[in-house]
Each structure stands twice: as C-alpha cells, then as structure tokens.
Amino acid sequence: MTDARALLEIEDVVTLYGGGKRLLGKPRPVVRGVDGVSLSLKAGQALGLVGESGCGKTTLAKTILGLVRETSGTVRLDGQVVSGLSVREARAARATIQYVHQDPGAALDPWWSIGHALDEALRIHDVTDRGERRRRVGEMLEAVGLDSSFRSRYPHELSGGQQRRVGLARILVLSPHIVILDEPTSGLDLSVQATVLGVLDGLRKRLGLTYLFVSHDLSVVKRMCERVAIMYLGRIVEMGPTEEIFVRPQHPYTRALLAAVPKLEPGSLHDAPALPGDPPSATTERTGCVFQTRCAFAVSKCAEARPALAFVSDEHMAACVRLSEIGTVA
C-alpha cells in the first residue's frame, strides 16, 4: 500500500461561500467551509474523513467532485490538475470519481424503475450499446447483492439498505476509481449497517476501489478505513493510521471525539475531558488554533498562531502547539 500511487491529492485547498449583499443591501457573511486542507489518497486505500456536523466534511467532498468551486489551492486526480476547470472540463476530468449521497432515495427519480435509473447512468456517459448497458446493469446489481427482479422495482418499494445498495450500483456501473461515500450508514439499523458495510468491503477487495468515507461515526471508520483525517471547523487537526489514532490520539479534539464513542475496547483510549459547547461560527474571523475555544488544554499561546500539522510518528500528524506537553497525558 505504501508504494501505491496517489489517486487524489489536495494541496492547501480553501473553499469560501457566501459574501456579496442580501436583497436589502446588508452584507452576506463569508463562510470558510474548507480552510487550507491538504491530504492525499492512494490507490486501493480507504480514508475516513471524520468530524462533527458542520465541520466542512461534505463541503470538502463537493469541492473534490467539482460541485463547489475551490477559492484557492489545488486538486489533482491521478496526477491531473482538476481545480479551476470549466464545468465541461471538470466533468470529463472527474469521470473516474463518483459520489454516493447520504440520502440515496432522494437521488433516485421516483418515476423511474431501478433498471431505468442504472441504464440512464450508463447512457449519459456515452455507453451507447443497449446490450452492453443491460449486461453491466445486471453485473452491478449482482455485485451489491440484489437480484434481477430489482430492475423493475421503484425507489419507494425498497428498504433503506436496498436504496443504499442501488446507490452503489448506480455509480459502480461507471467503473470509478474513487468512490466518495457521504455518511453511508446514516439512518440504518445495526443489522442493515453491517450488510451495507460488508457489501462495501467486498466491492473494494473485488474491484480494487479507493474510498473516501465522510462520516461522524467513528465505529464505521475504524472498521472500514486504514487511515483517518479528523476535521474541525474547515481544517484537518489530526491525520494518520486508524489504529494509531484510536490507540494514541494526539489532538485534544480527537481525544474528545473518541471519549464520546461508547463501548470501545478497554485500554484503547486515553482518558479525555468531555467536549463542551458547540463549534464557533464558520463565518467568524479566526486567529490561532481553531479549537481553542473548546479545548481543555488551551493556553494563551493557542490564540497567537495557527499550528501546522506536525509529525508525531512516521505517518501520524497533529496540529497542536502543546503536542509535546499533552501527548503523554493519560
């Protein structure tokens, strides 16, 4: 895995939205959805992007997909710069990356059968041979554990787990290299979650897929991902191998997130104080560490300069000016 090429590279990406004026002339605040993020995703890897709601996870995913234009920074897919392209150019360049919506039922036309929806996905991507489209639709339904009878079914006839699997089949018919999964188990009961995750794991092994998991569910990320990036208020505050972060979290925010997860294995987490309050507004001008207002370890120097990610081991990084002091706190 360490020798695999980087399929996705993000360098210092900033995504702002809002601004301008409202109808009555009042200024509209600028929201810093993504605030200087850099990361990479290697072929065959699964990376979990974790954080509270509103931290910028989905905005980053949409920036990667080209659904939202980055304000600055660079996005590369398989070595090709795709940031700053026109809509038409971006569509062609990003053809190998696909997105599974957190509400797949909303992404399916209620008037179309499942077979029609999957066929249409192929047709608009220039697969013109009807026999070829039918073959590939059948293969992908089978790959996600759905039999041929689902071709004639409609979205309202499916359970939540079946809708998730149809959403997967819909993007897999396009043979993507990277799949972005936005809260793939949200709203599902535990047994259905296990089924969906099993399908995802099997597809990755069989088809060699590369996954970016966008989630607030640390148990899902721990099961499915080799690496984790922890996001807070538009920034990555810690990133590294999943096992290392779960056993030896370095950033105070990561510690607090893990402390809130029930039924972790004994000894897998250092004690950490509860996470107080809510994140500040993403429209607020910020100096220093983005986490300082909620951090139990904050001191005056935390407000003076924004800490950069620093290595704490070969592949593990965290952004905290007190790493050397709090890293040994039990």
C-alpha positions as CSV (number, residue, x, y, z in Angstrom):
1,M,0.0,0.0,0.0
2,T,2.8,2.4,0.8
3,D,4.1,2.1,-2.8
4,A,0.7,2.8,-4.4
5,R,0.4,6.0,-6.5
6,A,-1.7,8.9,-5.2
7,L,-5.0,8.9,-7.0
8,L,-6.2,12.1,-5.2
9,E,-4.0,14.9,-4.0
10,I,-5.3,18.1,-2.3
11,E,-3.0,20.9,-1.6
12,D,-3.9,23.9,0.7
13,V,-7.5,24.0,-0.6
14,V,-9.7,26.8,0.6
15,T,-13.4,26.9,-0.2
16,L,-15.4,30.0,0.7
17,Y,-19.0,30.7,0.0
18,G,-21.5,33.4,0.8
19,G,-20.3,37.0,0.6
20,G,-21.9,39.8,-1.5
21,K,-25.0,41.5,-0.4
22,R,-28.5,40.5,0.6
23,L,-31.7,41.9,-1.0
24,L,-31.8,44.9,1.3
25,G,-28.1,45.6,0.9
26,K,-26.8,44.0,4.0
27,P,-23.6,42.1,3.6
28,R,-23.8,38.4,3.5
29,P,-21.2,36.7,5.7
30,V,-18.4,34.7,4.1
31,V,-18.3,31.1,5.3
32,R,-14.9,29.3,5.4
33,G,-16.2,25.8,4.5
34,V,-12.7,24.4,3.9
35,D,-9.8,26.3,5.4
36,G,-6.4,25.2,4.0
37,V,-6.8,21.4,3.7
38,S,-4.0,19.2,2.3
39,L,-4.3,15.4,2.1
40,S,-3.7,12.5,-0.4
41,L,-5.5,9.2,-1.1
42,K,-3.6,6.3,-2.6
43,A,-4.9,3.7,-5.0
44,G,-6.8,1.0,-3.1
45,Q,-6.8,2.9,0.2
46,A,-9.8,3.8,2.3
47,L,-9.5,7.2,4.2
48,G,-12.1,8.2,6.8
49,L,-12.9,12.0,7.0
50,V,-14.3,12.5,10.5
51,G,-15.8,15.4,12.4
52,E,-18.9,16.9,13.9
53,S,-21.8,18.1,11.6
54,G,-20.9,21.4,10.0
55,C,-17.1,20.9,10.2
56,G,-16.7,21.0,6.4
57,K,-16.6,17.3,5.5
58,T,-19.3,17.5,2.9
59,T,-18.0,20.8,1.5
60,L,-14.6,19.3,1.0
61,A,-16.2,16.3,-0.7
62,K,-18.2,18.6,-3.1
63,T,-15.0,20.6,-3.8
64,I,-13.2,17.4,-4.8
65,L,-16.1,16.5,-7.0
66,G,-16.2,19.9,-8.6
67,L,-19.8,20.6,-7.4
68,V,-18.3,23.5,-5.4
69,R,-15.5,25.6,-6.8
70,E,-12.5,25.9,-4.6
71,T,-11.4,29.5,-3.8
72,S,-7.7,28.6,-3.8
73,G,-5.4,25.6,-3.7
74,T,-5.0,22.6,-6.0
75,V,-6.9,19.4,-6.5
76,R,-5.2,16.6,-8.6
77,L,-6.8,13.4,-9.7
78,D,-4.4,10.7,-10.9
79,G,-1.8,13.4,-11.4
80,Q,-4.0,15.8,-13.4
81,V,-4.9,19.2,-12.0
82,V,-8.7,19.5,-12.0
83,S,-9.1,22.6,-9.9
84,G,-10.1,25.8,-11.8
85,L,-11.6,23.9,-14.8
86,S,-14.8,24.8,-16.6
87,V,-17.9,22.8,-15.8
88,R,-17.5,20.7,-19.0
89,E,-13.7,20.2,-18.5
90,A,-14.3,19.3,-14.8
91,R,-16.9,16.7,-15.7
92,A,-14.6,14.9,-18.1
93,A,-11.6,15.1,-15.7
94,R,-13.6,13.8,-12.8
95,A,-15.3,10.9,-14.6
96,T,-13.3,8.4,-12.5
97,I,-14.6,9.7,-9.2
98,Q,-18.2,9.2,-8.0
99,Y,-20.3,10.2,-5.1
100,V,-22.8,8.2,-3.0
101,H,-25.3,10.5,-1.5
102,Q,-26.1,10.2,2.2
103,D,-29.8,10.0,1.2
104,P,-29.8,7.7,-1.8
105,G,-33.5,7.7,-2.0
106,A,-33.5,11.4,-2.7
107,A,-31.0,10.9,-5.6
108,L,-33.3,8.4,-7.3
109,D,-36.2,9.5,-9.6
110,P,-39.4,8.1,-8.1
111,W,-40.9,7.7,-11.6
112,W,-38.0,5.6,-12.9
113,S,-37.5,1.9,-12.2
114,I,-34.2,0.8,-10.8
115,G,-33.2,-0.7,-14.1
116,H,-34.0,2.5,-16.0
117,A,-32.0,4.6,-13.5
118,L,-28.9,2.4,-13.8
119,D,-29.3,2.3,-17.6
120,E,-29.6,6.1,-17.8
121,A,-26.4,6.5,-15.8
122,L,-24.5,4.5,-18.5
123,R,-26.3,6.2,-21.4
124,I,-25.4,9.7,-20.4
125,H,-21.7,8.6,-20.0
126,D,-21.7,7.5,-23.7
127,V,-22.3,3.8,-23.4
128,T,-24.5,3.6,-26.5
129,D,-24.9,-0.2,-27.0
130,R,-28.1,-1.3,-25.3
131,G,-26.9,-4.9,-24.8
132,E,-23.7,-3.7,-23.1
133,R,-25.7,-1.4,-20.8
134,R,-28.1,-4.3,-19.9
135,R,-25.1,-6.6,-19.1
136,R,-23.4,-4.0,-16.9
137,V,-26.5,-3.2,-15.0
138,G,-27.1,-6.9,-14.3
139,E,-23.5,-7.3,-13.1
140,M,-23.6,-4.3,-10.7
141,L,-26.9,-5.3,-9.2
142,E,-25.4,-8.8,-8.6
143,A,-22.3,-7.2,-7.2
144,V,-24.3,-5.3,-4.5
145,G,-26.3,-8.4,-3.6
146,L,-29.6,-7.5,-5.5
147,D,-31.2,-10.0,-7.9
148,S,-32.6,-9.2,-11.4
149,S,-36.1,-8.6,-10.0
150,F,-34.9,-5.3,-8.8
151,R,-34.7,-4.0,-12.3
152,S,-38.4,-3.5,-12.4
153,R,-38.8,-2.1,-8.8
154,Y,-39.2,1.6,-7.9
155,P,-37.4,3.5,-5.1
156,H,-40.5,3.6,-2.8
157,E,-40.6,-0.2,-2.9
158,L,-37.1,-0.5,-1.4
159,S,-35.9,-0.5,2.2
160,G,-33.2,1.9,3.3
161,G,-30.5,-0.7,3.0
162,Q,-31.7,-1.6,-0.5
163,Q,-31.7,2.0,-1.6
164,R,-28.1,2.3,-0.3
165,R,-27.1,-0.7,-2.5
166,V,-28.9,0.7,-5.5
167,G,-27.0,4.0,-5.0
168,L,-23.7,2.0,-5.0
169,A,-24.7,0.0,-8.1
170,R,-25.6,3.3,-9.9
171,I,-22.1,4.7,-9.5
172,L,-20.3,1.3,-10.0
173,V,-21.7,0.9,-13.5
174,L,-19.5,3.8,-14.4
175,S,-16.3,1.9,-13.3
176,P,-15.0,4.7,-11.0
177,H,-11.5,4.6,-9.4
178,I,-12.5,6.7,-6.4
179,V,-15.8,6.5,-4.5
180,I,-16.8,9.2,-2.0
181,L,-19.3,7.9,0.5
182,D,-21.2,10.5,2.4
183,E,-22.5,9.0,5.7
184,P,-23.1,5.6,4.1
185,T,-24.8,4.0,7.1
186,S,-26.7,7.1,8.4
187,G,-30.3,6.2,9.4
188,L,-29.8,2.4,9.1
189,D,-30.3,0.0,12.0
190,L,-27.2,-2.1,13.1
191,S,-28.0,-5.2,11.1
192,V,-28.6,-3.3,7.9
193,Q,-25.4,-1.2,8.6
194,A,-23.4,-4.4,8.8
195,T,-24.9,-5.7,5.5
196,V,-24.1,-2.4,3.7
197,L,-20.5,-2.3,5.1
198,G,-20.0,-5.9,4.1
199,V,-21.0,-5.1,0.6
200,L,-18.7,-2.1,0.5
201,D,-15.8,-4.1,1.8
202,G,-16.4,-6.9,-0.7
203,L,-16.6,-4.4,-3.6
204,R,-13.4,-2.8,-2.6
205,K,-11.5,-6.0,-2.5
206,R,-13.0,-7.4,-5.7
207,L,-12.9,-4.3,-7.8
208,G,-9.8,-2.5,-6.3
209,L,-11.8,0.6,-5.4
210,T,-10.5,3.6,-3.5
211,Y,-12.8,5.0,-0.8
212,L,-13.2,8.4,0.9
213,F,-15.6,7.8,3.8
214,V,-17.2,11.0,5.0
215,S,-18.7,10.2,8.4
216,H,-19.2,11.2,12.0
217,D,-19.4,7.5,13.0
218,L,-16.0,6.5,14.3
219,S,-17.0,2.9,14.6
220,V,-17.7,2.7,10.9
221,V,-14.4,4.4,10.1
222,K,-12.5,2.1,12.4
223,R,-13.9,-0.9,10.6
224,M,-13.5,0.3,7.1
225,C,-10.5,2.6,6.8
226,E,-6.8,2.3,7.1
227,R,-6.3,6.0,7.6
228,V,-8.3,8.7,9.3
229,A,-8.3,12.5,8.9
230,I,-10.0,14.4,11.8
231,M,-11.6,17.7,10.6
232,Y,-12.7,20.7,12.8
233,L,-14.1,24.0,11.5
234,G,-12.7,23.5,8.0
235,R,-9.3,22.3,9.0
236,I,-7.6,18.9,9.4
237,V,-6.3,18.8,13.0
238,E,-5.0,15.2,13.0
239,M,-4.3,12.5,10.4
240,G,-2.7,9.1,10.4
241,P,-3.2,5.3,10.5
242,T,-6.5,4.4,12.0
243,E,-5.2,2.0,14.6
244,E,-2.6,4.5,15.8
245,I,-5.1,7.3,16.1
246,F,-7.6,5.2,18.0
247,V,-4.9,3.9,20.5
248,R,-2.8,7.1,20.7
249,P,-4.8,10.2,19.8
250,Q,-2.7,13.3,20.0
251,H,-5.0,16.3,19.3
252,P,-7.4,17.3,22.1
253,Y,-10.4,17.3,19.7
254,T,-9.6,13.7,18.6
255,R,-9.4,12.7,22.2
256,A,-12.7,14.2,23.0
257,L,-14.4,12.6,20.0
258,L,-13.1,9.1,20.9
259,A,-14.0,9.6,24.5
260,A,-17.6,10.1,23.4
261,V,-17.8,6.7,21.5
262,P,-19.5,4.0,23.6
263,K,-18.1,0.5,24.1
264,L,-14.6,1.0,22.8
265,E,-12.2,-1.8,23.8
266,P,-10.7,-1.3,27.3
267,G,-7.3,0.4,27.1
268,S,-7.9,1.7,23.6
269,L,-8.2,5.3,24.6
270,H,-6.6,7.7,27.0
271,D,-9.0,9.5,29.3
272,A,-10.2,12.8,27.9
273,P,-12.4,15.6,29.1
274,A,-15.9,15.9,27.7
275,L,-16.2,18.2,24.7
276,P,-18.1,21.3,25.9
277,G,-20.3,23.6,23.8
278,D,-20.7,23.9,20.1
279,P,-18.1,24.9,17.4
280,P,-17.9,28.7,16.7
281,S,-19.5,30.0,13.6
282,A,-17.6,29.3,10.4
283,T,-18.1,33.0,9.5
284,T,-16.0,34.2,12.4
285,E,-12.6,35.6,11.7
286,R,-10.1,33.3,13.5
287,T,-6.6,33.6,14.7
288,G,-4.6,30.9,16.4
289,C,-5.9,27.3,16.8
290,V,-9.4,26.7,15.6
291,F,-10.2,24.5,18.6
292,Q,-9.0,26.9,21.3
293,T,-12.5,28.0,22.5
294,R,-13.5,24.4,23.4
295,C,-10.1,22.9,24.4
296,A,-9.5,21.8,27.9
297,F,-5.7,22.3,27.4
298,A,-5.9,25.8,25.8
299,V,-3.3,28.4,27.0
300,S,-2.6,31.9,25.8
301,K,-0.2,30.9,23.1
302,C,-3.0,28.9,21.4
303,A,-4.6,32.2,20.3
304,E,-1.4,33.6,18.9
305,A,-0.6,31.4,15.9
306,R,-2.4,28.7,13.9
307,P,-0.5,25.4,14.4
308,A,0.5,23.4,11.3
309,L,0.3,19.7,11.1
310,A,3.5,18.2,12.6
311,F,4.6,14.6,12.5
312,V,4.3,12.6,15.8
313,S,5.4,9.4,14.1
314,D,6.2,8.3,10.5
315,E,2.7,8.6,9.2
316,H,0.8,10.3,12.1
317,M,0.4,14.1,12.2
318,A,-1.4,16.5,14.5
319,A,-1.8,20.3,14.7
320,C,-1.4,21.5,18.3
321,V,1.2,23.8,19.8
322,R,1.2,21.7,23.0
323,L,1.8,18.3,21.5
324,S,5.0,17.6,23.4
325,E,3.2,18.6,26.7
326,I,-0.1,16.8,26.4
327,G,0.9,13.9,24.3
328,T,1.7,11.9,27.5
329,V,-1.4,12.9,29.4
330,A,-3.2,9.7,30.3
